[in-house]
Amino acid sequence: PERRYKLIVEQTRGNTLHFSPDGIRFTSAGTVNPRAVAGGQRNPDYWGDRRNLFYDTLEKDPARRWKVYTHCMVPDLVRKTCLSTSPDLLHWTADPRNPIMHPRAGGELEQHLISVWPYAGIYLGMIDVWNPVQLMDQKLIVSRDGTNFVHVFDDRYVIERGRPGSWDAGWVSPANVPLEVGDEIWCYYSGSATTIGPQREWHATPMMTGLATIRRDGFVSLGVRRGARAGTFETIPIESAAALSLEANADGLAGNKGRITVEVIRDGKVLARSQPLADDGAHLALAWEGGANAAKLSGSGPVRLRVRLEGAARLYSFSFR
């Protein structure tokens, strides 16, 4: 109970660990990552601009359950992304594959502050994009193993800077991991009106905290190709050991603007066809034509879902309940 809340603070001497029973009163557990390491920022053990700390619910190795993503400069003094892991928050080990991500993988010059978190069986992340004029927006990254990341829509930003003159016009940066609140994802972020570059202006300009929200699973969606009236896709095989109760997270349907229908298929045979979805929502339960019994759809062997989207329909996700 005394260690319910965990906090790592970046200080001049290094990163210090703190525990709290209530999130208000914290007790220091000492320095867990000293600033004075051989080679400085060229050392993979060095934590630079650390914003990320989380317990990895997807990790199978107990020695790697706690994770910190930071920037490092191994080996060429270009800021890139490194990973450190720990079994207990006290003893940390740099991942032998560091750096795990390099700015050459995207369009940025350097990678500074990064936020990564487990989500729906994969890892999502937001990363600072440092451009030639030292303005920073946030791009979305994704990984299946927490180490090999790819950019999602490299020409788009998931959190954009504010308009000229606003408090976050210069740069924005994530504050650790987002929160799932009802059917929304809340992303707290810090920002400033000036660019990250000129040190005198940067330190003199107030930094503030903002909140960006997005619908659950709303980072990306599938829709109909521009100019087309409808489109279909099939999923990979899905093991259906339990009764198939399916719901969708979608919009663009209300007011007859679009429709979504789903077929359950096995070995090319249609086992069930859903009634069309025609309302917007994050938990749209699918009903099967003819009153098909969901239990009968489990059967033996995997099934696929064939999804048809029409009009303005956008599908964010589907899930089994």
HUSUL-V710543 format. One record per residue. N is the residue number from 1. RES is the residue in one letter. SS is DSSP state (H for helix, E for strand, - for the rest). PHI is phi in whole degrees, -180 to 180 (* if undefined). D_CENTER is the distance of its C-alpha to the mean C-alpha in whole Angstrom. Layout:
n:res:ss:phi:d_center
N:RES:SS:PHI:D_CENTER
N:RES:SS:PHI:D_CENTER
//
This chain:
n:res:ss:phi:d_center
1:P:-:*:29
2:E:-:-71:29
3:R:-:-116:26
4:R:-:-61:24
5:Y:E:-106:22
6:K:E:-120:21
7:L:E:-147:20
8:I:E:-116:21
9:V:E:-111:22
10:E:E:-86:23
11:Q:E:-126:27
12:T:-:-58:29
13:R:-:-83:30
14:G:E:144:27
15:N:E:-97:24
16:T:E:-110:26
17:L:E:-101:24
18:H:E:-138:25
19:F:E:-122:26
20:S:E:-152:26
21:P:-:-83:28
22:D:-:-134:27
23:G:-:80:24
24:I:-:-118:27
25:R:-:-101:29
26:F:E:-112:28
27:T:E:-119:30
28:S:E:-76:29
29:A:E:-109:29
30:G:E:98:30
31:T:E:-84:28
32:V:E:-108:26
33:N:E:-148:25
34:P:E:-67:28
35:R:-:-71:28
36:A:-:-86:31
37:V:-:-118:30
38:A:-:-58:33
39:G:-:87:31
40:G:H:59:29
41:Q:H:-70:26
42:R:H:-83:27
43:N:-:-87:27
44:P:-:-63:24
45:D:-:-80:24
46:Y:-:-78:24
47:W:-:-101:21
48:G:E:-112:20
49:D:-:49:19
50:R:-:-76:17
51:R:-:-123:14
52:N:-:-114:12
53:L:-:-153:14
54:F:E:-157:13
55:Y:E:-92:14
56:D:-:-87:13
57:T:-:-73:14
58:L:-:-94:14
59:E:-:-75:16
60:K:-:-86:19
61:D:-:-87:21
62:P:H:-60:22
63:A:H:-76:23
64:R:H:-124:19
65:R:-:-69:18
66:W:E:-94:17
67:K:E:-136:15
68:V:E:-132:15
69:Y:E:-107:13
70:T:E:-138:15
71:H:E:-96:17
72:C:E:-142:21
73:M:-:-122:23
74:V:-:-73:25
75:P:-:-106:27
76:D:-:-118:28
77:L:-:64:27
78:V:-:-99:24
79:R:-:-69:21
80:K:E:-141:18
81:T:E:-104:15
82:C:E:-124:17
83:L:E:-126:16
84:S:E:-126:18
85:T:E:-130:18
86:S:E:-153:21
87:P:-:-86:23
88:D:-:-143:24
89:L:-:77:22
90:L:-:-98:25
91:H:-:-117:26
92:W:E:-116:23
93:T:E:-130:23
94:A:E:-72:22
95:D:-:-63:20
96:P:-:-63:23
97:R:-:-89:21
98:N:-:-57:20
99:P:-:-75:19
100:I:-:-86:16
101:M:E:-148:15
102:H:-:-124:18
103:P:H:-60:18
104:R:H:-66:20
105:A:H:-73:18
106:G:-:-133:17
107:G:-:-103:19
108:E:-:-85:18
109:L:-:-81:21
110:E:E:-143:19
111:Q:-:-116:16
112:H:-:-108:16
113:L:-:-79:14
114:I:E:-138:10
115:S:E:-127:8
116:V:E:-129:6
117:W:E:-154:6
118:P:E:-72:7
119:Y:E:-155:7
120:A:-:53:10
121:G:-:86:11
122:I:E:-131:8
123:Y:E:-118:6
124:L:E:-107:2
125:G:E:-158:4
126:M:E:-125:6
127:I:E:-135:10
128:D:E:-65:13
129:V:E:-110:15
130:W:E:-92:19
131:N:-:-100:22
132:P:-:-59:25
133:V:-:-101:26
134:Q:-:64:24
135:L:-:-99:22
136:M:E:-132:18
137:D:E:-107:15
138:Q:E:-114:11
139:K:E:-108:10
140:L:E:-94:7
141:I:E:-128:7
142:V:E:-146:7
143:S:E:-151:9
144:R:-:-95:11
145:D:-:-127:13
146:G:-:80:11
147:T:-:-125:13
148:N:-:-98:14
149:F:E:-106:11
150:V:E:-128:12
151:H:E:-78:11
152:V:E:-106:11
153:F:-:51:14
154:D:-:-61:15
155:D:-:-96:17
156:R:-:-126:15
157:Y:-:-114:13
158:V:-:-88:10
159:I:E:-128:12
160:E:-:-95:16
161:R:-:-65:18
162:G:-:-74:21
163:R:-:-68:24
164:P:-:-52:27
165:G:-:94:29
166:S:-:-84:26
167:W:-:-66:25
168:D:-:-117:21
169:A:-:-77:23
170:G:-:-90:23
171:W:E:-161:19
172:V:E:-134:16
173:S:E:-150:14
174:P:E:-70:11
175:A:-:-108:12
176:N:-:55:11
177:V:-:-104:8
178:P:-:-68:8
179:L:E:-114:11
180:E:E:-94:12
181:V:E:-122:15
182:G:-:60:17
183:D:-:-102:16
184:E:E:-124:13
185:I:E:-112:10
186:W:E:-103:12
187:C:E:-116:10
188:Y:E:-80:13
189:Y:E:-147:14
190:S:E:-103:17
191:G:E:-166:19
192:S:E:-152:23
193:A:-:-81:25
194:T:-:-103:26
195:T:-:-74:25
196:I:-:-80:24
197:G:-:-81:27
198:P:-:-64:30
199:Q:H:-60:30
200:R:H:-64:33
201:E:H:-70:31
202:W:H:-60:28
203:H:H:-73:29
204:A:H:-89:31
205:T:-:-95:29
206:P:-:-59:27
207:M:E:-104:24
208:M:E:-128:22
209:T:E:-116:19
210:G:E:-124:18
211:L:E:-131:16
212:A:E:-116:14
213:T:E:-123:13
214:I:E:-149:12
215:R:E:-64:13
216:R:-:-56:12
217:D:-:61:10
218:G:-:-91:11
219:F:-:-67:8
220:V:-:-140:11
221:S:-:-149:15
222:L:E:-107:18
223:G:E:-141:21
224:V:-:-79:24
225:R:-:-58:25
226:R:-:-56:27
227:G:-:93:31
228:A:-:-99:30
229:R:-:-92:31
230:A:E:-156:29
231:G:E:-158:27
232:T:E:-132:26
233:F:E:-148:24
234:E:E:-118:24
235:T:-:-80:22
236:I:-:-70:22
237:P:-:-59:25
238:I:E:-121:24
239:E:-:-71:26
240:S:-:-114:27
241:A:-:-74:29
242:A:-:-115:29
243:A:-:-59:30
244:L:-:-92:27
245:S:-:-111:26
246:L:E:-115:24
247:E:E:-135:22
248:A:E:-122:20
249:N:E:-115:18
250:A:E:-153:19
251:D:E:-145:21
252:G:-:78:24
253:L:-:-106:26
254:A:H:-60:28
255:G:H:70:32
256:N:H:61:32
257:K:-:-78:30
258:G:E:-166:28
259:R:E:-145:28
260:I:E:-133:26
261:T:E:-128:28
262:V:E:-131:27
263:E:E:-116:29
264:V:E:-99:29
265:I:E:-126:31
266:R:E:-140:32
267:D:-:53:34
268:G:-:82:35
269:K:E:-99:36
270:V:E:-79:35
271:L:E:-86:35
272:A:E:-159:33
273:R:E:-128:33
274:S:E:-82:31
275:Q:-:-73:32
276:P:-:-63:30
277:L:E:-84:28
278:A:-:-134:29
279:D:-:-126:27
280:D:-:-89:24
281:G:E:165:21
282:A:E:-92:18
283:H:E:-135:21
284:L:E:-94:23
285:A:E:-76:25
286:L:-:-89:27
287:A:-:-108:31
288:W:E:-95:33
289:E:H:-60:36
290:G:H:72:39
291:G:H:65:38
292:A:-:-53:36
293:N:-:-80:36
294:A:H:-59:32
295:A:H:-62:34
296:K:H:-71:36
297:L:H:-80:33
298:S:H:-68:31
299:G:-:48:34
300:S:-:-118:34
301:G:-:92:32
302:P:-:-70:29
303:V:E:-122:28
304:R:E:-121:26
305:L:E:-107:25
306:R:E:-107:26
307:V:E:-110:25
308:R:E:-115:27
309:L:E:-114:26
310:E:E:-129:28
311:G:E:61:29
312:A:-:-90:26
313:A:-:-60:24
314:R:E:-128:20
315:L:E:-107:18
316:Y:E:-91:14
317:S:E:-169:15
318:F:E:-136:17
319:S:E:-148:18
320:F:E:-105:21
321:R:-:-122:23
//
